[in-house]
Amino acid sequence: HPSDPVLEPDLTPEPGDDVLRAPEPDGAPIHTADSTERRVSTSGSDTGDCTVTACATIAYAVGQSVSGDTIRIAAGTYANTNVYTSKNLTFMGDDLDTTILDGGDTDSVIYCTANVPITIMDMTIQNGNTGTTGGGVRSDGDVTLQHVKLTSNNAGTYGGGIYTAGNLTITGDVII
């Protein structure tokens, strides 16, 4: 009924809560005040902390980040991308068709080396190639994919597109 009050969820973090909250209806994650958005653009520069001026590489932005941050990746093709992290991060592109991480057939494109969750949204991950596991995405923890395309990735043993030692959550359109 139009005159009924609209109830908003209480998103106040409790002590010990994770920084990353459930997605909004539009797919954007909800963050607490403790998280920071680090920006990456093909026209960026690998200086500073990537919060005001975009960095040029995802690896540099990850190096500036802390667990709970979002790495916001602008539209473009990021060639020879091999990102390693041990932090709970969200990697958010502009769109599945316009944000492309290309591994250059050299290793996993995104590799989370710790048992922490990572979220990957709105991008294409391609041309990862490893002799072991997870050509596109490899993780020792939980992985959430939302509106992601994994294509032309290879692995010597398991998981050409994705390998995770933890749980895999897929929301929205995911093309493997």
HURADA-V588548 format. One line per field, one symbol per residue. ss: DSSP state (@ for helix, = for strand, . for the rest). phi: phi as a letter, one per 40 degrees, with the letter a starting at -180 (. if undefined). burial: I if it has 9 or more other ideal C-beta (glycine too) atoms within 8 Angstrom, else O. Layout:
ss: ???
phi: ???
burial: ???
//
This chain:
ss: ...................====.....===.....====..............=..@@@@@@@.....====..===....===....====.....====.......===.....=========..==..=...===...=========..==..=...===...========.
phi: .cccccccccbcccdgccccbcccdcgcccbccccbcbbbacbcbcbgbgcbbcccbcdccccccbdhcbccbcdibbcfcbbbabbcbbbbccadcbbbbbcgfbaccbbccbcbcbbbbfabbafcabcbbgccbbacbcbbbbfbbbafbbacbbgdcabbcbcbbbbgcbbb
burial: OOOOOOOOOOOOOOOOOOIIIOIOOOIOIIIIOOIOIIIIIOOIOOOIOIOOIIIIIIIIIIOIIOIIIIIIIIOIOIOOIIIOIOIIIIIIIOIIOIIIIIIIOOIIIIIIOIOIIIIIIIIIIIIIIIOOIIIIIIIIIIIIIIIIIIIOIIIOOOIOIIIIOIOIOOOOOIOO
//
